[in-house]
Amino acid sequence: MILYLLVILAVVLTAIAYLYAKETSTCYTNDFIEVVTILVSSVLDACAIIALIVVLIINVGSEAKIAAAQERYNSLVYQLEQKEFESGNTVAKKELYKEIQDWNEDLAFNKKAQHDFWIGPFYADWYDELDFIRLDNPITTE
């Protein structure tokens, strides 16, 4: 929604600046309203262009990002299912659980953010294809 508001506001202010400048065309611009409107519309235009570029960058290469995330998920699940840590290797077990916790936290945040009304366009829409890793029952995933 922020992206849409930014674009709409930029277009409206640019149109106002253009119409106002056309209406009061003089050799020099001393009018405070005209100068402020042109400056604000120029800044908003630049921000809208930058925001659109960011959205494009986020969504380029989605298939590769999905494959990388799925591979990370498979690796973590494989390590958890191997039960290598039952022999007392608590440092490695702690490190694996920390990685799984990071995975679950990142996934939960991104799943919520991609559906958020205000910031949704700035997050890729492929997080719903990924699963959480359950620590209480390592083989079962949500």
N, C-alpha and C positions, 0 to 999 in steps of 0.2 A: 504494500500500500504506500509506503514511503516513496518508492520509486515512481509510482503513478502520480502521486501528489506533486513530486518534484518536477516531473515532466509537464504536468498540466499548469503548474504555477509558472514555470519557465516560459511556456508558450503564451500564456495570458499576459504576463508582464512584457514580453517581447512585443506582442501585438499592441499593447497600450503604449509602449515607448514609440513604436513606429507610427501609430495613429496620432499621438500627441506631437511628435516631431513633424509629421506631415501637415498637421493643422497650424502649427506655429512656426512655419519655416522662415527662419531669419538667417542672416549671415553668420551670426555667432550665437552660442547657446549660453545664456546666463540664467536661465530659469532653473531654480533648484529642483523642482519636481521632475523635470525632464532629465537632468543629470543623474539624480538618484534612481529614477526608473530605469534608465539605460544601464547604469552600473549594476543594479540588483539583477536585472534581467540577464546581463552578460555573465554574472557569477552563477546564477541559476542554470543558464544554458550549459556552462562549463561543467557544473556539478551533475546535471542530467546526462551529459555525454559520458562523463567518467563513470557514473553509476551503471549506465547501459553497457559500457565496456567491461566493467567488473562482472555483471551478470553473464555476459557472453563468455568471459574467461572461465567462470565457475562451471558453466554447462558444456564447455568444449572438452571432449575426451571422457565423457561420462562412462562409456563402456570400459575403458581402461581403468578408470577409478573403481568401478564396480568389481572388476576382476582382481585388482590389487586388494581391495577390502575383503573380498570373498576368500582370497588366498591367506590373508592374515587370520581370518576367522577359522579356516580349516587348520592352520598351523597351531593356533591356540587350543582348539578342541582336540587335536591329535596329541599334543603334549599333555593335556589334562587326562585323556583317556589312557595314556601309557602307564599311569600310576607309578612312575619312576620315583616319586617322592615319598612313598610309604616306607622306604628303608631308612628314613631319618634325614634326608637332605633338605633341611628346613629353609636354607638360604635360597635354593633354587625354587622351592615350593612357594615361598613368599614372593619371589620375583615374578613367577608365573601368575599368581593370584593378583598381584599388582597390575600386570599387563591386562588380565581379564577384566579387572575392575575399570581400568582406563578405557578398554574397548566398550564395556557396557555404558559407562558414563558418557563417552563421546557419542555413542549410538543413540542413547536416550535424548541427549540434547539436540542432535541433528534431526531426529525424527520429529520432535516437537517444533523445532525452528522452521523446518521446511513447510509445515502446515500453518505457521503463524501468519496472521492477517497482515501484519505490518512489515515483517522482515523476510517473509517467505521467498520472494524472488532472489534474495541473496544467498540462498542455500539450494544445493542440487536436490532434485526430486527422486533420487534413487535409494535413499536410506531405508525405505519400506521393504526393499528386497533383501535386507540383511536381518540376521537373528541375534538375539541376546545369548550369551553363554551363561548357563545356569551352573552355579557352584554347588548347590545342594544335591543335584543329580546330574553329574557331569555329562552323561550321554544324551540327556534330554535337552532340547533347545526349544525356545518359544517361537 
